[in-house]
Amino acid sequence: MRRCLVLGGGGFLGGHIVEALLARGCAVRVFDRTPRRADVDAAVDWVEGDFGNRGDVGQAVDGCDTAVHLVSTTVPKTSNDDPIHDLESNLMPTVRFLESARRHGLRRVVFASSGGTVYGAPAQIPIPESHATRPLCSYGIHKLAIEHYLHLYHGLHGLEYCVLRVSNPFGERQRPDGSQGAVAVFVDRALRNDEITIWGDGSVVRDYVYVGDVARAFALAVLRHEPTGVFNIGSGQGHSLLTLLAAIERQLGRPVARRHVESRAFDVPINVLDTRLAARELGWTPDVPFEAGLQRTAAHLAAAAATAVAPAGRRR
């Protein structure tokens, strides 16, 4: 039985990965900076701590044979504001984690890289793993640097690793007030009849992949027998912001308000991933179509809003 540590397991993606691992018979330990929530499965061992603290990380790693690394302190749109913070809070703690992993005999690391940022402006669509990597933001640079350190530790110490370059995951339990996740943000604002802000003219195309499919990819990577690999994890289909809004309007049966603001320098015009390597090597393909995932996301956000407010308008 795999004893798997999920670094950042208390977050949106982490929660779904934990459920996928438990469903496949893994023993799961979560390491997160937040306290354990009441809805977390009783089978999960929860360790609260700071990823930048060597003692906390060492305690979490001890006794595990595999780790899923999801921790990131920055997002693409803010990482360029302070690249030094990005370096100090992401890359350096990860290298210290790899040292702890080596000392504690951890055998395998599955790392959540970014299929949306490591490639930069694509020369071809869909983007294969062999595509040149020229990130336009510090976030993509730190993700790519961690990939290289994993390769280094594999060569020096035999640490097995698997890198999943994930596109844009969305689905139930994604925070609509977060700084990432256009689907959840747009759906939540549409449900509230609030105006939606569009960066640029809305033609930017992204690869949105349902979170349950992403979690399944991580579970397969944890249980994989081959030692190393870098894989794109996406839907293989692109949707512009305007087509995303049109899909939301179809779901709700009404138009949504919007306004356009200046585009962002780090937003490449299009990003769609080629996932054929993951299909061949991991046996993974996305199962949930975009419209079906969007419907599940909207239903979850609507239900959450309904239960948060009492009939008389009072908070429960």
C-alpha positions in Angstrom: 0.0 0.0 0.0 1.4 3.4 -1.0 1.9 5.9 1.9 1.4 9.2 0.2 2.0 12.7 1.5 0.0 15.4 -0.3 1.8 18.8 0.2 -1.0 21.4 -0.1 -3.7 18.8 0.3 -6.1 21.2 1.9 -6.6 23.2 -1.3 -9.0 22.9 -4.2 -7.0 20.5 -6.3 -5.4 18.8 -3.3 -8.8 17.8 -1.8 -9.8 16.1 -5.0 -6.4 14.3 -5.3 -6.7 13.1 -1.7 -10.2 11.6 -2.5 -8.8 9.9 -5.6 -5.9 8.4 -3.7 -8.1 7.1 -0.9 -10.4 5.5 -3.4 -7.4 3.6 -4.8 -6.4 2.2 -1.4 -3.5 4.6 -0.6 -2.7 5.7 3.0 -2.8 9.5 2.8 -1.2 12.2 4.9 -2.0 15.9 4.2 0.5 18.7 4.9 -1.1 22.1 4.8 -0.8 25.4 6.5 -4.5 25.4 7.5 -6.1 23.4 10.3 -7.9 20.2 9.6 -11.5 20.8 8.4 -14.5 18.9 9.7 -15.3 17.5 6.3 -12.0 15.8 5.8 -12.1 12.0 5.7 -11.2 10.4 9.0 -8.7 8.1 7.3 -6.5 11.1 6.4 -3.6 11.9 8.6 -3.4 15.7 8.8 -0.2 17.6 9.6 -0.4 21.4 9.9 2.7 23.3 9.2 4.7 25.8 7.1 6.3 24.5 3.9 9.2 26.9 4.6 10.0 25.3 7.9 12.4 22.4 7.7 11.2 20.7 10.9 7.6 20.8 9.8 8.4 19.3 6.4 10.6 16.6 7.9 7.9 15.6 10.3 5.4 15.3 7.4 7.8 13.3 5.1 8.7 10.8 7.7 7.1 7.4 7.1 5.9 8.2 3.6 7.1 6.6 0.4 5.5 9.0 -2.1 4.7 12.7 -2.1 2.5 14.9 -4.3 3.8 18.4 -4.4 1.1 21.1 -4.9 2.4 24.0 -2.8 2.8 27.4 -4.5 2.7 30.7 -2.7 2.2 32.7 -5.9 0.0 32.8 -9.0 1.0 33.8 -12.6 -0.5 37.3 -12.4 1.3 38.3 -9.2 4.6 36.4 -9.5 6.3 39.1 -11.6 5.5 41.7 -8.9 8.1 40.2 -6.6 10.3 37.5 -8.3 12.6 37.4 -5.2 9.6 36.3 -3.0 8.6 33.8 -5.7 12.2 32.3 -5.5 12.4 32.4 -1.7 9.0 31.0 -1.0 8.7 28.3 -3.7 12.0 27.2 -5.2 14.2 27.2 -2.1 11.7 25.5 0.1 11.2 22.8 -2.5 14.9 22.1 -2.7 15.0 21.8 1.1 12.0 19.4 0.8 13.9 17.3 -1.7 16.8 17.1 0.7 14.4 16.0 3.5 12.9 13.5 1.1 16.4 12.1 0.4 17.2 11.8 4.1 13.9 10.1 5.0 14.0 7.6 2.1 11.1 9.0 0.1 11.0 7.1 -3.2 8.8 9.1 -5.5 7.6 12.7 -6.0 4.7 13.7 -8.2 4.9 17.4 -9.0 2.1 19.8 -10.1 3.8 21.9 -12.7 2.0 24.4 -15.0 1.1 23.6 -18.6 -0.3 27.0 -18.8 2.9 29.0 -18.1 6.1 26.9 -18.7 5.8 27.0 -22.5 5.3 30.7 -22.9 4.0 31.8 -26.4 3.5 28.6 -28.3 5.0 27.9 -31.7 2.4 25.1 -32.3 -1.0 24.0 -31.1 -1.7 21.7 -29.4 1.6 22.0 -27.4 3.6 18.8 -26.9 5.9 18.2 -23.9 8.9 18.6 -26.3 7.9 22.2 -27.0 10.5 24.9 -26.0 10.0 26.3 -22.5 10.1 30.1 -22.4 7.9 31.2 -19.5 6.7 34.8 -19.4 6.2 35.0 -15.7 8.2 34.1 -12.6 5.6 31.5 -11.6 6.4 29.5 -14.8 10.1 29.9 -14.2 9.9 28.5 -10.6 7.8 25.6 -11.8 10.3 24.8 -14.6 13.2 25.1 -12.2 11.6 22.6 -9.8 11.2 20.2 -12.7 15.0 20.5 -13.3 15.8 19.9 -9.7 13.7 16.8 -9.7 15.7 15.6 -12.6 18.9 16.4 -10.7 17.9 14.5 -7.6 16.9 11.6 -9.8 20.3 11.5 -11.3 22.2 12.1 -8.0 20.1 10.1 -5.6 17.7 7.9 -7.6 14.6 9.8 -6.5 11.7 8.8 -8.8 9.6 11.6 -10.1 6.7 12.4 -12.3 5.8 15.9 -13.5 2.3 16.8 -14.5 2.0 20.0 -16.4 -1.6 20.9 -15.7 -3.5 23.4 -17.8 -6.5 25.1 -16.1 -8.4 22.8 -13.7 -11.9 23.7 -12.7 -14.8 22.1 -10.9 -16.6 21.8 -7.6 -15.1 23.4 -4.5 -12.9 25.8 -6.5 -12.9 29.2 -4.7 -14.8 31.8 -6.7 -13.0 34.6 -4.7 -9.5 33.4 -5.5 -7.0 34.9 -7.9 -7.0 31.9 -10.3 -9.8 30.0 -11.9 -11.8 31.9 -14.5 -14.5 29.3 -14.7 -15.4 29.5 -11.0 -15.0 33.3 -10.8 -17.1 33.9 -13.9 -19.9 31.4 -12.9 -20.1 32.8 -9.4 -20.4 36.4 -10.6 -22.9 35.4 -13.2 -25.0 33.6 -10.5 -24.9 36.8 -8.5 -25.8 39.0 -11.5 -22.5 40.8 -11.0 -20.4 42.2 -13.8 -17.6 40.0 -15.2 -14.2 41.6 -15.9 -12.6 40.4 -19.2 -8.9 41.0 -19.7 -8.4 42.3 -23.3 -10.9 41.5 -26.0 -11.9 38.1 -24.7 -10.1 36.2 -27.5 -7.5 34.6 -25.2 -7.9 30.8 -25.5 -7.2 28.4 -22.6 -7.4 24.7 -22.0 -9.9 24.1 -19.2 -9.9 20.6 -17.7 -12.3 19.1 -15.1 -10.7 18.7 -11.7 -11.9 15.1 -11.3 -10.0 14.1 -14.4 -6.9 15.9 -13.1 -7.1 14.1 -9.7 -7.3 10.8 -11.5 -4.1 11.7 -13.4 -2.3 12.4 -10.2 -3.5 9.1 -8.7 -2.2 7.2 -11.8 1.1 9.0 -11.5 1.4 8.1 -7.8 0.8 4.4 -8.6 2.9 4.3 -11.8 5.7 1.8 -11.9 8.1 3.6 -14.3 10.3 6.1 -12.5 10.3 9.3 -14.4 8.2 11.3 -16.9 6.8 14.7 -17.8 3.2 14.8 -19.0 0.7 17.4 -20.1 -2.6 17.2 -18.3 -5.4 19.1 -20.1 -8.6 18.6 -22.1 -6.8 19.1 -25.4 -9.5 21.6 -26.4 -9.4 25.4 -26.3 -12.1 27.8 -25.2 -11.8 31.6 -25.4 -13.1 33.8 -22.6 -15.9 34.8 -24.9 -16.9 31.2 -25.6 -16.7 30.5 -21.8 -19.1 33.3 -21.2 -21.4 32.0 -24.0 -21.4 28.6 -22.3 -22.2 30.1 -19.0 -25.1 32.0 -20.6 -26.4 28.8 -22.1 -26.3 27.1 -18.6 -28.1 30.0 -17.0 -30.5 30.7 -19.8 -29.8 34.5 -19.7 -27.1 37.0 -20.7 -24.4 38.0 -18.2 -23.0 41.5 -17.8 -19.3 42.1 -18.7 -16.7 44.8 -19.1 -13.4 44.7 -20.9 -10.1 46.0 -19.3 -6.6 46.2 -20.7 -4.9 42.9 -21.5 -2.1 41.5 -19.4 1.5 41.2 -20.7 1.9 37.6 -19.5 -1.3 36.3 -21.1 -0.3 34.4 -24.3 -3.0 34.4 -27.0 -3.6 30.7 -26.9 -2.6 27.6 -24.8 -4.0 24.2 -25.6 -2.1 21.1 -24.5 -1.3 17.9 -26.4 -2.1 15.1 -24.0 -1.3 12.1 -26.2 1.8 11.2 -24.2 -0.3 10.9 -21.0 -2.7 8.7 -22.9 0.1 6.3 -24.0 2.2 6.2 -20.9 -0.2 6.9 -18.0 -3.3 5.4 -19.6 -5.0 8.8 -18.9 -7.5 10.7 -21.0 -10.0 13.3 -19.8 -13.5 11.9 -19.4 -15.7 14.8 -18.5 -16.6 17.2 -21.3 -16.3 20.9 -20.7 -20.0 21.7 -20.7 -20.7 18.8 -18.3 -17.9 20.1 -15.9 -19.3 23.6 -16.2 -22.8 22.4 -15.3 -21.4 20.6 -12.2 -19.5 23.7 -11.2 -22.5 26.0 -11.6 -24.7 23.5 -9.6 -22.2 23.4 -6.8 -21.8 27.1 -6.5 -25.6 27.7 -6.6 -26.1 25.1 -3.9 -23.4 26.6 -1.8 -24.9 30.1 -2.1 -28.4 28.7 -1.2 -27.2 27.0 2.0 -25.1 30.0 3.0 -28.1 32.3 3.3 -31.2 31.6 5.3 -34.6 32.2 3.7 -35.0 35.5 5.5 -31.7 36.6 4.2 -29.8 35.9 7.5 -26.5 34.1 7.6 -26.8 30.7 9.2 
